[in-house]
Amino acid sequence: MDAVSLLYGRQERNWQSKANCMGVDPDLFFPERGASTREAKEVCRGCVVREDCLEYALANGEKFGIWGGLSERERRRLRRARAMARRATAAAASAS
């Protein structure tokens, strides 16, 4: 069984079938705490659906693993940065 099937079950989305992680051991994307994420991120590096994967993880609140080339900590930072940008845009729009 491949990583995408294990991660998503039988329900497959179109982008998942194009992912570089197809056929890769899913354990690579869920390293033990403190273990290197380098190999998993290398699989993601040139993936044509990297953005789709990352957006899926952000939209679904994935707390663990490497998704779209980012760790949970990196996704948390990205969520915060996006929230701050939304607030700044809303504040600028309401000030106009």
Protein Blocks (a to p, Z undefined) as FASTA:
>chain_A
ZZklmmnombdcfklmmpfkgopafklmmccehiafklmmmmmmmpcklmmmmmmmmmno
pagdjeehiafklmmmmmmmmmmmmmmmmmmmmmZZ
